[in-house]
Amino acid sequence: MIYLKKVLSIDSLRFLTSDQKKIFFWLLILMIVFGFIEAFTYSLIIPYLNVVIDPNRIFSIQELRPIIDYFGWTEPITLVIVISFVFLLLYTLKMVTHVSLAYWLSKFPNDVARFNMNLLFQEK
């Protein structure tokens, strides 16, 4: 517990309300999830480049054969277009996640500061 207090500065969290603490830990979880999304999208770059460079290679993967046969994709350019579209969608999802997380990470301290300032200058 002492280590957790040092790492997360739990003592400084005592100034937050319970709702602000929930938002803080929610943002912490979202940052970890975004890290995994970031790693996943970066790990797709090399396979994507391999497909673009040699689209015929994907026809030799037996696990993908049922999908290729189901959709009737026989031309390599079709696979390149479909995989490029999926790649574009994944990177769009990553960017939307990144922008929204950046927004919430910048909004949270502003909201806390505004809340504390209102408490400080509140008339009694």
C-alpha positions as CSV (number, residue, x, y, z in Angstrom):
1,M,0.0,0.0,0.0
2,I,2.9,2.4,0.7
3,Y,4.3,1.7,-2.7
4,L,0.9,2.3,-4.3
5,K,0.7,5.7,-2.5
6,K,4.2,6.7,-3.8
7,V,3.5,5.6,-7.3
8,L,0.0,7.1,-7.7
9,S,0.4,10.0,-5.2
10,I,-2.7,8.8,-3.4
11,D,-2.1,11.5,-0.8
12,S,-2.7,14.2,-3.4
13,L,-6.0,12.4,-4.4
14,R,-7.5,13.4,-1.0
15,F,-8.3,16.8,-2.5
16,L,-10.6,15.2,-5.1
17,T,-14.2,14.5,-4.6
18,S,-15.5,11.0,-5.0
19,D,-16.8,11.8,-8.5
20,Q,-13.4,13.3,-9.4
21,K,-11.6,10.2,-8.1
22,K,-13.9,8.0,-10.3
23,I,-13.0,10.1,-13.3
24,F,-9.3,9.9,-12.4
25,F,-9.3,6.2,-12.2
26,W,-11.5,5.9,-15.3
27,L,-8.9,8.0,-17.2
28,L,-6.1,5.9,-15.9
29,I,-7.8,2.7,-17.2
30,L,-8.5,4.4,-20.6
31,M,-4.8,5.4,-20.9
32,I,-3.9,1.7,-20.4
33,V,-6.5,0.5,-22.9
34,F,-5.2,3.1,-25.4
35,G,-1.7,1.8,-24.9
36,F,-2.9,-1.6,-26.0
37,I,-4.8,-0.1,-29.0
38,E,-1.6,1.8,-30.0
39,A,0.5,-1.3,-29.8
40,F,-2.0,-3.3,-31.8
41,T,-2.2,-0.8,-34.6
42,Y,1.6,-0.6,-34.8
43,S,1.8,-4.3,-34.9
44,L,-0.4,-4.3,-38.0
45,I,2.0,-2.2,-40.1
46,I,4.4,-4.9,-41.2
47,P,1.7,-7.5,-42.1
48,Y,-0.1,-4.8,-44.1
49,L,3.1,-3.8,-46.0
50,N,3.7,-7.5,-46.7
51,V,0.3,-7.8,-48.3
52,V,0.7,-4.7,-50.3
53,I,4.1,-5.7,-51.6
54,D,3.2,-9.3,-52.4
55,P,-0.7,-9.8,-52.4
56,N,-0.4,-13.3,-53.7
57,R,1.2,-14.4,-50.4
58,I,-2.2,-14.1,-48.7
59,F,-3.7,-16.7,-50.9
60,S,-1.3,-19.3,-49.5
61,I,-2.5,-18.8,-45.9
62,Q,-4.8,-21.8,-45.2
63,E,-6.6,-20.1,-42.3
64,L,-7.9,-17.3,-44.6
65,R,-8.9,-19.6,-47.4
66,P,-12.5,-20.1,-46.3
67,I,-13.0,-16.3,-46.0
68,I,-11.4,-15.7,-49.4
69,D,-13.6,-18.4,-51.0
70,Y,-16.7,-17.2,-49.3
71,F,-16.4,-13.7,-50.7
72,G,-15.1,-14.9,-54.0
73,W,-12.0,-12.8,-54.0
74,T,-9.7,-14.1,-56.7
75,E,-7.8,-11.0,-57.7
76,P,-4.9,-9.8,-55.5
77,I,-5.9,-6.2,-56.0
78,T,-9.3,-6.9,-54.4
79,L,-7.6,-8.2,-51.3
80,V,-5.3,-5.2,-51.2
81,I,-8.2,-2.8,-51.4
82,V,-10.2,-4.6,-48.7
83,I,-7.2,-4.9,-46.3
84,S,-6.4,-1.2,-47.0
85,F,-9.9,-0.3,-46.1
86,V,-9.8,-2.3,-42.8
87,F,-6.4,-0.8,-42.0
88,L,-7.8,2.7,-42.6
89,L,-10.8,2.0,-40.3
90,L,-8.5,0.7,-37.6
91,Y,-6.3,3.8,-37.7
92,T,-9.3,6.1,-37.8
93,L,-10.6,4.3,-34.6
94,K,-7.2,4.8,-33.1
95,M,-7.1,8.5,-33.9
96,V,-10.6,9.1,-32.6
97,T,-9.7,7.3,-29.4
98,H,-6.5,9.3,-29.2
99,V,-8.2,12.7,-29.7
100,S,-11.0,11.9,-27.2
101,L,-8.5,10.7,-24.6
102,A,-6.4,13.8,-25.1
103,Y,-9.5,16.0,-24.7
104,W,-10.5,14.2,-21.4
105,L,-6.9,14.3,-20.1
106,S,-6.8,18.1,-20.6
107,K,-10.4,18.7,-19.4
108,F,-10.0,16.8,-16.1
109,P,-7.4,19.1,-14.4
110,N,-9.3,22.1,-15.6
111,D,-12.5,20.9,-14.1
112,V,-10.8,20.1,-10.8
113,A,-9.1,23.5,-10.7
114,R,-12.5,25.3,-11.5
115,F,-14.2,23.2,-8.7
116,N,-11.5,24.1,-6.2
117,M,-11.5,27.7,-7.2
118,N,-15.3,27.9,-6.7
119,L,-14.9,26.4,-3.2
120,L,-12.1,28.9,-2.4
121,F,-14.1,31.9,-3.4
122,Q,-17.5,30.7,-2.3
123,E,-19.4,33.2,-0.2
124,K,-20.4,32.0,3.3
